[in-house]
Amino acid sequence: MSRRAPLAGLALAASLLFDGSPPLRAEPQSLQEMDKLAQGLVAQDLAAAGFPVRYRHGRALYREVVKAAAERAGLPAEIVDAVIRTESGYDPNVTGTVGEVGLMQVRPSTARLLGFTGTLEEMREPHANIALGVAYLAGAWRLANGDICTAVMKYRAGHGETRFSARSIDYCLRVRSYLAEANYPVTGEVPSPSFGFIDTGPRWGFGTGSVAAARRLASHRKLRSRVAWRSYDQQMKTLDARARSSMSIIMR
């Protein structure tokens, strides 16, 4: 997500979630909480010593953290969940192509805009990353007046962006498909892209790269392959037979 223009009142949104100081930790009440606390302390020690930290990934691990952060920000938890699934697939160790890190793929420039002064690895830490990402997403949500596509476009492209690229449309369709999967009411229109290109080839994890097919996916309509595999296999067999015949003639 790129950051192009500061949002008026963004600092207030950030302060609701992250004030630049380490989060207060309640006393652990169970063995599970003690285990989580110990893992967090070990991660901090490794980071302080300069070792790369690998965090556990998985949606269930961060469900309660996401829910609490969304509630504090006045956001539907389903929206935050769908954005995280789109951004990182719930893998805190992911680093984007332009420097985004963590579950919500926050850029260092965005973190600084929100008042974060820690290191890159501290920004990757799941609790801090969710707090920062949710703060920025909450601002986008308010700017968009709750419109799903506009909100996630402003999250990935910046609060100051007003146009929809093909990638922003693709991003929105992914989010909408996750929301539909969670039985969240998916409302609003999906706009047409005003710039950018659309990859029409197959895409890992999404089934197809075309916007038309993605729309069908978001509306739970069955996708059919455009490739006539039976005809393709027959053509390959014919070409293989011709190649074998040519090779036998050459070797005589």
C-alpha positions in Angstrom: 0.0 0.0 0.0 1.5 3.3 -1.1 1.1 6.5 0.9 0.6 9.7 -1.1 -1.3 12.2 1.0 -1.7 12.6 4.8 -5.2 12.3 6.0 -6.6 15.1 8.2 -7.1 13.5 11.6 -5.0 10.5 10.7 -2.9 11.0 13.8 -6.0 10.7 15.9 -6.9 7.4 14.3 -3.4 6.1 14.9 -3.4 7.2 18.5 -6.4 5.0 19.2 -4.4 2.0 18.2 -0.7 2.8 18.6 0.9 5.5 20.5 4.5 4.7 19.8 5.1 2.9 23.1 5.3 -0.8 23.7 1.8 -2.4 24.3 0.9 -3.0 27.9 0.8 -6.7 28.7 -1.6 -8.2 31.1 -0.5 -10.9 33.5 -0.8 -14.3 31.7 -3.8 -16.2 33.1 -3.2 -19.6 31.4 -0.5 -21.8 30.1 -1.5 -20.8 26.5 -1.1 -17.1 27.4 2.3 -17.8 29.1 3.5 -19.6 26.0 2.5 -16.6 23.8 4.2 -14.2 26.1 7.4 -16.3 26.1 7.4 -16.5 22.3 7.0 -12.7 22.1 9.9 -12.1 24.6 12.2 -14.5 22.7 11.3 -12.7 19.4 12.2 -9.4 21.0 15.6 -10.8 22.2 16.4 -12.2 18.8 15.6 -9.0 17.1 17.7 -7.0 19.6 20.6 -9.3 18.9 20.3 -8.8 15.2 18.9 -12.2 14.3 16.1 -12.5 11.8 12.8 -13.3 13.5 10.3 -15.8 12.0 6.8 -15.4 13.2 4.2 -18.2 13.0 1.6 -17.7 10.3 -2.1 -18.7 10.2 -5.4 -17.0 10.4 -6.5 -18.6 13.6 -3.4 -17.3 15.5 -4.4 -13.7 15.0 -8.2 -13.8 15.0 -8.6 -12.2 18.4 -6.0 -9.5 17.8 -7.7 -8.6 14.5 -11.1 -8.5 16.2 -9.9 -6.3 19.0 -8.1 -3.8 16.8 -11.0 -3.6 14.4 -13.4 -2.9 17.3 -11.2 -0.1 18.6 -11.0 1.5 15.2 -14.7 1.2 14.5 -14.1 -1.2 11.5 -15.9 -4.4 10.7 -13.5 -7.2 11.7 -14.4 -9.0 8.4 -13.0 -6.1 6.4 -9.6 -6.3 8.3 -9.6 -10.1 7.9 -10.2 -9.9 4.1 -7.5 -7.3 3.7 -4.9 -9.4 5.6 -5.8 -12.4 3.5 -5.3 -10.4 0.4 -2.1 -8.7 1.5 -0.2 -11.5 3.1 -2.3 -14.7 3.5 -1.8 -14.3 7.2 2.0 -14.7 6.9 3.8 -12.1 9.1 7.1 -12.9 7.4 6.1 -11.6 4.0 8.0 -8.7 2.5 6.5 -6.9 -0.5 8.3 -5.8 -3.7 8.4 -2.1 -2.6 9.2 -2.6 1.1 5.9 -3.5 2.6 6.2 -5.8 5.6 4.0 -8.0 7.9 0.5 -9.2 8.0 -1.0 -6.0 6.6 2.0 -5.2 4.3 2.6 -1.7 5.9 5.3 0.5 4.3 7.9 2.2 6.5 6.7 5.6 5.2 3.1 4.8 6.3 4.3 3.7 9.7 6.2 7.0 10.1 3.1 8.9 9.0 1.2 7.2 11.8 3.9 8.1 14.4 5.8 4.9 14.5 9.5 5.3 15.3 10.6 1.7 15.7 12.7 -0.5 13.5 11.6 -2.4 10.4 11.5 -5.7 12.4 9.5 -4.1 15.2 7.1 -2.9 12.5 6.8 -6.5 11.3 5.8 -7.8 14.8 2.2 -8.9 14.3 0.5 -6.9 17.0 2.3 -3.7 15.9 1.7 -4.4 12.2 -2.0 -5.0 12.8 -2.3 -1.8 14.8 -0.6 0.3 12.1 -2.5 -1.4 9.2 -5.9 -1.1 10.9 -5.2 2.6 11.7 -4.6 3.3 8.0 -7.4 1.2 6.9 -9.8 2.9 9.3 -8.9 6.3 7.7 -9.5 4.8 4.2 -12.8 3.4 5.4 -14.0 6.8 6.6 -12.8 8.6 3.5 -14.7 6.0 1.4 -17.9 6.4 3.5 -17.9 2.6 4.0 -17.7 1.7 0.3 -15.7 -1.5 0.1 -13.9 -1.0 -3.3 -13.0 2.7 -2.6 -11.8 1.9 0.9 -9.4 -0.9 -0.1 -8.3 1.1 -3.1 -7.2 3.9 -0.8 -5.6 1.4 1.5 -3.4 -0.1 -1.2 -2.8 3.0 -3.3 -2.9 5.8 -0.8 -5.5 8.0 0.9 -5.0 10.7 -1.8 -5.7 8.3 -4.7 -9.1 8.8 -6.4 -8.7 6.6 -9.5 -9.1 2.9 -9.8 -6.3 1.0 -11.5 -6.8 -2.5 -12.9 -4.8 -3.8 -9.9 -7.1 -2.0 -7.5 -10.1 -3.6 -9.1 -8.5 -7.0 -8.9 -7.7 -6.3 -5.2 -11.2 -5.2 -4.5 -12.6 -8.4 -6.1 -10.4 -10.5 -3.9 -11.6 -8.7 -0.8 -15.2 -9.0 -1.9 -14.8 -12.7 -2.5 -13.4 -13.2 1.0 -16.2 -11.1 2.5 -18.8 -13.2 0.7 -17.1 -16.3 2.0 -17.5 -14.9 5.5 -21.2 -14.2 4.9 -20.5 -10.5 5.2 -23.0 -8.3 3.3 -21.1 -7.3 0.1 -22.6 -4.0 -1.1 -21.6 -1.3 -3.5 -20.6 -1.3 -7.2 -17.3 -2.6 -8.6 -16.0 0.2 -10.8 -14.2 -0.2 -14.1 -10.5 0.5 -14.1 -9.4 3.9 -15.5 -5.8 2.9 -16.1 -3.4 0.0 -15.8 -3.4 -3.4 -17.6 -5.2 -6.6 -16.7 -3.4 -9.9 -16.7 -5.6 -12.4 -18.5 -3.5 -15.4 -17.7 -4.0 -17.8 -14.8 -3.0 -16.5 -11.4 -1.8 -18.5 -8.4 -4.4 -18.8 -5.6 -7.1 -17.0 -7.6 -8.0 -19.3 -10.4 -8.0 -16.7 -13.2 -6.6 -13.3 -13.9 -9.5 -11.7 -15.8 -11.7 -9.2 -14.2 -14.8 -10.8 -15.7 -13.9 -14.2 -14.2 -13.1 -12.5 -10.9 -16.5 -11.0 -10.8 -18.0 -14.4 -11.3 -15.9 -15.7 -8.5 -17.0 -12.9 -6.2 -20.7 -13.7 -7.0 -20.2 -17.5 -6.5 -20.7 -18.3 -10.1 -18.9 -21.4 -11.4 -15.8 -20.7 -13.5 -15.2 -22.8 -16.6 -11.8 -23.2 -18.2 -11.5 -21.6 -21.7 -8.9 -24.2 -22.7 -10.3 -27.2 -24.6 -8.1 -29.7 -22.9 -9.4 -32.8 -24.9 -8.6 -31.1 -28.2 -5.2 -29.9 -26.9 -4.3 -33.5 -25.8 -5.2 -34.8 -29.2 -3.1 -32.2 -31.0 -0.1 -33.1 -28.7 -0.5 -36.8 -29.5 -0.6 -36.0 -33.3 2.5 -33.8 -33.1 4.3 -36.4 -31.0 3.5 -39.1 -33.6 4.8 -36.9 -36.4 8.0 -36.3 -34.5 8.6 -40.0 -33.9 7.9 -40.7 -37.6 10.4 -38.0 -38.7 13.0 -39.3 -36.3 12.7 -42.9 -37.5 13.2 -41.7 -41.2 16.3 -39.7 -40.3 17.9 -42.7 -38.5 17.4 -45.1 -41.4 
